[in-house]
Amino acid sequence: MDKKNGIIKAEKYDSSPTKGKVKLNVGGTVFFTTKETLNQHPGTLLSQLCSSSSFYDKVNGEYYFDRDPIAFACILNFYRTSELHLPTNLCGNSLRRELTFWQVDENNVSECCWKLLHETDQGKAVIDTLNTKMKDDDMITEAAESSWKIWQKRIYLFLDKPNSSKAAKIWNYIFLLFIIASAIIYCVETVPEARVLRAQNGKQRIGQTMLERLVTDKDNIKLKMIIESEPHPIMYYMDIVCLSVFTIELIIHFITYPKKARFFRKFLNWIDIITVSMGWVVFFMERGFQEGIIVLSLEVYIAYLTLKSLYILRLFRFFRLAERFTGLKVMMLAVKSSVTELSLLLFSIMVLATMFGSFEFYCEFDNNHFDTIPISIWWALVTMTTVGYGDYYPTSYCGRGMGTMCALSGLLILAMPIAVIATNFNEYYSRNQCREKKRKTHGWAEEMGQVGITFVKKI
């Protein structure tokens, strides 16, 4: 105070670390604390403040930090209470950057707030997985050097990237119709009304008689149907058309694929190769039967039926639609990310099924249906999954009580991992929805721009 002039002068606040109080200005918000409080956690940025620090403002007598004041309030409370609690209205990544700046170890975060950082890490892992698995990593965007390179890229995008153009989308739907038709034919050709009697020549009749003599089960309706009849000609030729389309598509897809080595690393491409190869082998075997070139025998027919049964792998072509329907790919990613939960589910079911099956074997010792422990384990699996075929059932009070506990245990064991898998799917689906919305905002044309611009320039 200036007594002579009667004017009161404000004394400048001194926040030097040698004094007791410290003034901190964080993003325009002023905080007051003491040096003793800041020294509670040595090794951190605030505990190392001094007058020579680059953050010290001598004019205002304060330490200035251009950081988030909301996050800093929690960090300052950590010095006061030794408990680090995080605000829920900030992103976990932002909080992690603040902790790194203030040199506060993440391990100091209280257990009640660890969920925030865990969800952030989990969300980042999901986003990284979506960006890695769903990106167009096979796209070649460098300038084409020849007209063949231009057409190669165009055909590749047309066949492999349904979202690249309207024509590609139309072809994708047409290809879907061929897949559906192939699946329907595969199923309907086993219906007796969709089959006709075989027109047999002499060689085929002799071979068929030999086969009928070798077959021990004369009442096998399926075997009798296969021997005496064949699919209707319309269905037969429709199947050939579908097989031809799949073959041509596979060949063109391989020729135009930018990286041939990566083509053979894709599971669905191998499914296409196997199913197309089996389809033609089955076709030539059937033609050989019809022309009498291949003599029917039990061994030949076993090989034929084996290839015919493996031909069901053609249904895996439905997963090719994952390029068009991203929800299908998200579902596969969610299942893949839940391998641990699925393994735990399988392991738990097998352990409990073995335990309950063994108990049931001895509880139903007088029941001839439960003659072995493996049969009892089969009954336990059917009971735990609530299928209940009714082929095996307990008759004693002990067996029924064990069956009750087996069914209830199955409900609990199945419910818990499935809930986790559903949560993973919801996480992937919601994240992908946000990702797709962001992509639509920028537009597919922006992602395809380099390829499109290259075509225009070259043409």
Secondary structure, DSSP 8 states (H G I E B T S, - for coil): -BTTTTB---------TTSSEEEEEETTEEEEEEHHHHTTSTTSTGGG--TTSTTEETTTTEEEE-S-HHHHHHHHHHHHHS-B---TTS-HHHHHHHHHHTT--GGGB-GGGHHHHHHHHHHHHHHHHHHHHSS-TT---S--SSHHHHHHHHHHHHHH-GGG-HHHHHHHHHHHHHHHHHHHHHHHTTSGGGEEE----HHHHHHHHHHHHH-S-TT-HHHHHHHHEEE-HHHHHHHHHHHHHHHHHHHHHHHH-S-HHHHTT-HHHHHHHHHHHHHHHHHHHHHHHHHTSS---HHHHHHHHHHHHHGGGGGGGGGGGGGT-HHHHHHHHHHHHTHHHHHHHHHHHHHHHHHHHHHHHHHTTT-TT--SHHHHHHHHHHHHTT---SSS---SHHHHHHHHHHHHHHHHHHHHHHHHHHHHHHHHHHHHHHHHHHHHHH-HHHHSHHHHHHHHHH-
